[in-house]
Amino acid sequence: MSQDNSGRGRRAGAGRRRRKPAARRRAVVIAAWTAAGVVVLGGAGLGYFYVKFNGNLKTVDIDAALGTDRPQNVDNGSMDILVLGSDSRSGANGEYGQDDGGSARSDTAMVVHLNEGHTKATVVSIPRDTLVTRPSCKLSNGKTDPGGPRKMFNESFTVGGAACAVATVEKTSGIRMDHYLEVDFTGFKEIIDKLGGVEVTTTKPIKDDYSHLDLPAGTNRLNGEQALGLVRTRHGVGDGGDLGRIQLQQAFIKALIKQVKSIGVFENPKKLLDVADTATKAITTDKALGDVKSLMGFAQGLEGISPENMQMITLPVTGDTRDPNRVVPLTKESQMVWDALLADRQVPAEATANSAGDKGTAGTVVR
């Protein structure tokens, strides 16, 4: 893709960032669902455990699936990763509800942008109920879904899996995703349990029968089940919608990152290996990240990222005038977000000033 003077990317054929030696090959992802699992891979000499852990990983060949009809990467050293939390109810996830015909949706979606120096990150949460124009996507049966306007964002994953979700984000943003990471309910819960839980402080009690969450006000050490309940809850905090839940998820990410280096994993080899084993079983990645060595390269760069160096926003949206249960992107403001990422700049405050996504108070309940 060529690049104009404004820094805004244009859709074009195939293309990749030219990797600078070493530093750019050691790209980093900051992600709620996988941060803990990936971090522990960075500090360990896994040695002969490589074979075991490599065998745990599940991969999707996004490049092969999408071909050349993608935005070209901008050669500025930054990195963009789509992170999805899957809400599949199949297998062990069945306790969270019935499986809708074996399908899964992207319960949580975040575009994680790492700056050129890998010292700062911007995380853009995409509400699952956002109406977007979905591109045509190949189905598992060999047929093609034509896509079209006013499609709910999280249905892209249901329709065409990881490749369709990536294609939808790329069409919406004009930004090529360098990598893809996914974890489901059970995987997230098991990672938190292996880490020994995550400590959060709640400013008020949270009780939500839908997500099985019941927390008193004050300091709480959440086990995997409770952590999953917190990032899924809608009814116990805020206005009962997805936008409030996103704020809780962002608050939890910051709490997790603060603690992940100080919970005793690195001092306990058995715990380290247990966490690494659980994490590599829990995640699905694009093919380029589908080995322990590549994940370690990502993780080693996380050391320079702190919550203070993370800008976390929700894609600027407003209520849909035709369906009160849906939201639509604010055209001008959303473009400001994507332009900032393309230019490797912080998203300006005016991009979210009029958005419904960052106006709620749910995020202040957890710290």
C-alpha positions as CSV (number, residue, x, y, z in Angstrom):
1,M,0.0,0.0,0.0
2,S,1.3,3.4,-0.8
3,Q,1.2,6.1,1.9
4,D,0.0,9.6,1.4
5,N,1.3,12.7,3.2
6,S,-1.5,12.6,5.8
7,G,-0.4,9.3,7.1
8,R,-3.8,7.6,6.2
9,G,-3.4,4.2,4.7
10,R,-5.1,3.2,1.4
11,R,-6.3,-0.3,0.6
12,A,-4.1,-2.1,-1.8
13,G,-2.7,-5.5,-2.7
14,A,-0.4,-7.7,-0.7
15,G,2.4,-6.1,1.3
16,R,4.3,-6.4,4.6
17,R,6.3,-4.2,6.7
18,R,10.0,-4.6,6.0
19,R,11.3,-5.9,9.3
20,K,14.3,-4.2,10.8
21,P,16.8,-6.6,12.3
22,A,16.3,-8.0,15.8
23,A,14.2,-5.2,17.3
24,R,11.3,-5.4,14.9
25,R,11.4,-9.2,14.8
26,R,10.8,-9.0,18.6
27,A,7.3,-7.5,18.2
28,V,5.1,-7.3,21.3
29,V,1.4,-7.8,22.0
30,I,-0.4,-6.3,25.0
31,A,-3.6,-8.3,25.3
32,A,-6.1,-8.8,28.1
33,W,-6.8,-12.4,27.4
34,T,-3.3,-13.6,26.7
35,A,-1.0,-11.1,28.5
36,A,-0.3,-13.4,31.5
37,G,0.3,-16.5,29.5
38,V,2.5,-14.8,26.9
39,V,4.6,-12.9,29.5
40,V,5.7,-16.0,31.3
41,L,7.1,-17.4,28.1
42,G,9.4,-14.5,27.8
43,G,11.4,-15.0,31.0
44,A,12.0,-18.7,30.8
45,G,14.7,-21.0,29.2
46,L,12.1,-23.5,28.2
47,G,14.7,-25.8,26.6
48,Y,13.4,-29.2,25.8
49,F,9.9,-28.1,26.7
50,Y,9.8,-26.3,23.4
51,V,8.5,-29.5,21.7
52,K,5.8,-30.0,24.2
53,F,4.6,-26.4,24.2
54,N,4.8,-26.1,20.5
55,G,2.5,-29.1,20.3
56,N,0.0,-27.3,22.5
57,L,-0.4,-24.3,20.2
58,K,-3.3,-24.0,17.7
59,T,-2.8,-21.8,14.7
60,V,-4.7,-20.3,11.8
61,D,-3.0,-19.3,8.5
62,I,-4.6,-15.9,8.1
63,D,-2.3,-14.9,5.3
64,A,-3.3,-17.8,3.2
65,A,-6.9,-17.4,3.9
66,L,-7.1,-13.7,3.0
67,G,-4.7,-13.6,0.1
68,T,-3.8,-10.2,-1.4
69,D,-6.9,-8.2,-0.9
70,R,-5.7,-6.5,2.3
71,P,-4.2,-3.1,3.3
72,Q,-0.5,-3.0,3.0
73,N,1.6,-2.6,6.1
74,V,3.1,0.8,6.8
75,D,6.8,0.6,7.1
76,N,7.2,2.6,10.4
77,G,8.1,-0.2,12.8
78,S,4.8,-0.3,14.6
79,M,2.7,-3.4,15.1
80,D,-1.1,-4.1,15.1
81,I,-2.6,-7.2,16.5
82,L,-6.3,-8.3,16.7
83,V,-7.1,-10.0,20.0
84,L,-10.3,-11.9,20.4
85,G,-12.0,-13.5,23.3
86,S,-14.3,-16.3,22.0
87,D,-17.7,-17.0,23.6
88,S,-18.0,-20.5,22.3
89,R,-20.2,-22.7,24.6
90,S,-18.9,-25.9,23.2
91,G,-17.0,-28.4,25.4
92,A,-15.9,-27.1,28.8
93,N,-17.5,-23.7,28.0
94,G,-21.0,-25.2,28.1
95,E,-21.5,-24.1,31.7
96,Y,-21.8,-20.5,30.5
97,G,-24.8,-21.2,28.3
98,Q,-26.0,-23.4,25.5
99,D,-24.0,-23.6,22.3
100,D,-25.8,-21.8,19.4
101,G,-25.4,-24.6,16.9
102,G,-21.7,-25.0,17.6
103,S,-21.0,-21.4,16.7
104,A,-18.9,-18.9,18.6
105,R,-18.8,-15.2,18.6
106,S,-16.0,-12.7,19.4
107,D,-17.2,-11.8,22.9
108,T,-14.3,-9.4,23.3
109,A,-12.3,-7.7,20.4
110,M,-9.3,-5.4,20.8
111,V,-7.0,-3.9,18.2
112,V,-3.6,-3.6,20.0
113,H,-1.2,-1.1,18.4
114,L,2.4,-1.2,19.6
115,N,4.4,1.9,18.7
116,E,7.6,2.0,16.7
117,G,9.9,1.8,19.7
118,H,7.7,-0.8,21.5
119,T,7.5,1.4,24.5
120,K,3.8,2.4,24.3
121,A,0.6,0.7,23.3
122,T,-2.8,1.8,22.2
123,V,-5.7,-0.6,22.8
124,V,-8.9,0.0,20.8
125,S,-11.9,-2.1,22.0
126,I,-14.5,-2.8,19.4
127,P,-18.0,-3.2,20.9
128,R,-19.5,-6.6,19.9
129,D,-22.8,-5.0,18.9
130,T,-21.2,-2.5,16.4
131,L,-22.9,-2.5,13.0
132,V,-20.2,-2.6,10.3
133,T,-19.9,-3.4,6.6
134,R,-18.7,-7.0,6.5
135,P,-16.5,-8.1,3.5
136,S,-17.3,-11.4,1.8
137,C,-15.8,-14.3,3.7
138,K,-15.1,-17.9,2.9
139,L,-17.0,-20.5,4.9
140,S,-15.7,-23.8,6.2
141,N,-17.9,-25.6,3.6
142,G,-16.2,-23.9,0.7
143,K,-19.0,-21.5,0.0
144,T,-18.7,-17.7,0.4
145,D,-20.8,-15.4,2.6
146,P,-21.3,-12.1,0.6
147,G,-21.2,-9.9,3.7
148,G,-22.7,-6.4,3.3
149,P,-23.7,-3.4,5.4
150,R,-25.3,-3.3,8.9
151,K,-23.8,-6.6,10.0
152,M,-23.0,-7.0,13.7
153,F,-19.3,-7.0,14.3
154,N,-19.0,-10.1,16.4
155,E,-20.9,-12.2,13.9
156,S,-17.9,-12.1,11.6
157,F,-16.2,-14.7,13.7
158,T,-19.3,-16.8,13.7
159,V,-19.6,-16.6,9.9
160,G,-16.0,-17.2,8.8
161,G,-13.8,-17.7,11.9
162,A,-10.6,-15.9,12.6
163,A,-9.9,-15.0,8.9
164,C,-13.3,-13.3,8.6
165,A,-12.9,-11.4,11.8
166,V,-9.5,-10.1,10.7
167,A,-10.9,-9.2,7.3
168,T,-13.7,-7.2,8.9
169,V,-11.3,-5.3,11.1
170,E,-9.0,-4.5,8.2
171,K,-11.9,-3.3,6.1
172,T,-13.2,-1.2,8.9
173,S,-9.9,0.4,9.9
174,G,-7.8,0.3,6.7
175,I,-5.0,-1.2,8.8
176,R,-3.4,-4.5,8.2
177,M,-3.3,-6.8,11.2
178,D,0.2,-8.2,11.7
179,H,-1.0,-10.9,14.1
180,Y,-4.0,-12.6,15.6
181,L,-4.6,-14.0,19.1
182,E,-7.6,-15.8,20.5
183,V,-8.6,-17.4,23.8
184,D,-11.9,-18.8,25.0
185,F,-13.7,-18.8,28.3
186,T,-12.1,-21.9,29.8
187,G,-8.6,-20.9,28.6
188,F,-8.8,-17.5,30.2
189,K,-10.1,-18.9,33.5
190,E,-7.3,-21.6,33.6
191,I,-4.5,-19.0,33.0
192,I,-5.7,-16.9,35.8
193,D,-5.9,-19.9,38.2
194,K,-2.4,-21.0,37.3
195,L,-1.1,-17.5,38.0
196,G,-2.6,-17.7,41.4
197,G,-5.3,-15.1,40.8
198,V,-5.4,-11.4,40.2
199,E,-6.0,-8.8,42.9
200,V,-8.4,-5.9,42.2
201,T,-10.1,-3.3,44.4
202,T,-13.8,-2.7,43.9
203,T,-15.2,0.7,44.9
204,K,-18.7,-0.9,45.3
205,P,-20.1,-4.4,45.6
206,I,-20.7,-6.2,42.3
207,K,-23.4,-8.9,42.0
208,D,-24.5,-10.4,38.7
209,D,-26.3,-13.7,38.6
210,Y,-25.8,-13.9,34.9
211,S,-22.0,-14.0,35.1
212,H,-22.0,-15.7,38.5
213,L,-20.1,-12.8,40.1
214,D,-20.6,-11.7,43.7
215,L,-17.8,-9.4,45.0
216,P,-17.9,-7.2,48.1
217,A,-16.5,-3.7,48.0
218,G,-12.8,-3.6,48.8
219,T,-9.7,-5.6,47.8
220,N,-10.5,-9.0,46.2
221,R,-8.2,-11.7,44.9
222,L,-10.0,-13.1,41.9
223,N,-9.7,-16.7,40.9
224,G,-10.2,-17.7,37.3
225,E,-14.0,-18.1,37.6
226,Q,-14.3,-14.7,39.3
227,A,-12.0,-13.0,36.8
228,L,-14.1,-14.4,34.0
229,G,-17.2,-13.2,35.7
230,L,-15.8,-9.7,36.0
231,V,-14.8,-9.3,32.4
232,R,-18.1,-10.7,31.3
233,T,-20.5,-8.9,33.6
234,R,-22.9,-6.3,32.3
235,H,-25.9,-6.4,34.6
236,G,-24.0,-5.8,37.9
237,V,-22.3,-2.6,36.9
238,G,-23.1,0.5,34.8
239,D,-26.1,0.6,32.4
240,G,-26.2,-3.1,31.7
241,G,-24.8,-2.8,28.2
242,D,-21.7,-3.9,26.4
243,L,-20.0,-0.5,26.6
244,G,-19.8,-0.7,30.4
245,R,-18.4,-4.2,30.2
246,I,-15.6,-3.0,28.0
247,Q,-14.6,-0.5,30.6
248,L,-14.4,-3.2,33.2
249,Q,-12.3,-5.3,30.8
250,Q,-9.9,-2.4,30.3
251,A,-9.6,-1.9,34.1
252,F,-8.9,-5.6,34.6
253,I,-6.2,-5.5,31.9
254,K,-4.3,-2.8,33.8
255,A,-4.6,-4.7,37.1
256,L,-3.3,-7.8,35.5
257,I,-0.3,-6.1,33.9
258,K,0.6,-4.5,37.2
259,Q,0.8,-7.8,38.9
260,V,2.0,-10.3,36.4
261,K,5.7,-9.6,37.2
262,S,5.3,-9.9,40.9
263,I,3.2,-13.0,41.6
264,G,6.1,-15.4,42.0
265,V,6.0,-17.2,38.7
266,F,9.7,-16.6,37.8
267,E,10.9,-17.7,41.2
268,N,9.0,-21.0,41.0
269,P,10.1,-23.2,38.1
270,K,7.2,-25.7,38.5
271,K,4.6,-22.9,38.5
272,L,6.3,-21.3,35.5
273,L,6.1,-24.5,33.5
274,D,2.5,-25.1,34.6
275,V,1.5,-21.6,33.5
276,A,3.3,-21.9,30.2
277,D,1.7,-25.3,29.5
278,T,-1.8,-23.9,30.3
279,A,-1.2,-20.7,28.3
280,T,0.0,-22.5,25.1
281,K,-3.0,-24.8,25.3
282,A,-5.4,-21.9,25.8
283,I,-4.5,-19.6,22.9
284,T,-4.9,-19.8,19.1
285,T,-2.6,-17.6,17.0
286,D,-1.9,-16.8,13.4
287,K,0.7,-19.1,11.9
288,A,3.6,-16.7,12.2
289,L,3.2,-16.7,16.0
290,G,2.5,-20.4,16.2
291,D,5.6,-21.5,18.0
292,V,7.2,-20.8,21.4
293,K,10.2,-19.0,20.0
294,S,8.0,-16.4,18.3
295,L,5.8,-16.0,21.4
296,M,9.0,-15.5,23.5
297,G,10.1,-12.8,21.1
298,F,6.8,-11.0,21.7
299,A,6.9,-11.5,25.4
300,Q,10.5,-10.1,25.9
301,G,9.3,-6.7,24.7
302,L,6.5,-6.5,27.3
303,E,9.0,-5.5,30.0
304,G,8.9,-1.9,28.8
305,I,5.1,-1.6,28.8
306,S,3.3,-0.5,31.9
307,P,-0.3,0.6,32.4
308,E,0.9,4.2,32.4
309,N,2.2,3.6,28.9
310,M,-1.1,2.2,27.6
311,Q,-3.8,4.3,26.0
312,M,-7.1,2.3,26.2
313,I,-10.2,3.5,24.4
314,T,-13.4,2.2,22.9
315,L,-14.0,2.7,19.2
316,P,-16.1,5.9,19.0
317,V,-19.7,4.9,18.6
318,T,-23.2,6.2,19.0
319,G,-26.6,4.4,19.3
320,D,-28.1,3.1,16.1
321,T,-31.2,5.1,15.2
322,R,-32.9,2.0,13.8
323,D,-32.1,-0.5,16.5
324,P,-31.6,0.6,20.2
325,N,-29.6,-2.6,20.9
326,R,-26.9,-1.8,18.4
327,V,-24.3,0.9,18.0
328,V,-22.6,2.4,14.9
329,P,-19.2,4.0,14.5
330,L,-19.0,7.8,14.5
331,T,-17.5,8.2,11.1
332,K,-15.2,11.2,11.6
333,E,-14.1,10.3,15.1
334,S,-13.4,6.6,14.2
335,Q,-11.3,7.7,11.2
336,M,-9.3,9.9,13.6
337,V,-8.6,6.8,15.7
338,W,-7.4,4.7,12.7
339,D,-5.4,7.6,11.3
340,A,-3.6,8.0,14.6
341,L,-2.7,4.3,14.6
342,L,-1.5,4.4,11.0
343,A,0.7,7.4,11.8
344,D,1.9,5.8,15.0
345,R,0.5,8.6,17.2
346,Q,-1.6,8.7,20.3
347,V,-5.3,8.9,19.7
348,P,-6.4,12.5,20.3
349,A,-8.9,13.3,23.0
350,E,-11.3,14.8,20.6
351,A,-11.8,11.4,18.9
352,T,-13.6,10.1,21.9
353,A,-15.2,13.3,23.3
354,N,-18.6,12.6,21.7
355,S,-18.5,8.8,21.9
356,A,-20.9,6.8,24.0
357,G,-18.2,4.3,24.5
358,D,-16.0,6.1,27.0
359,K,-18.7,8.1,28.9
360,G,-19.8,5.5,31.4
361,T,-18.6,5.0,34.9
362,A,-18.2,1.2,35.0
363,G,-14.4,1.4,34.7
364,T,-14.2,3.4,37.9
365,V,-15.6,0.5,39.9
366,V,-12.4,-1.6,39.5
367,R,-8.9,-0.4,40.1
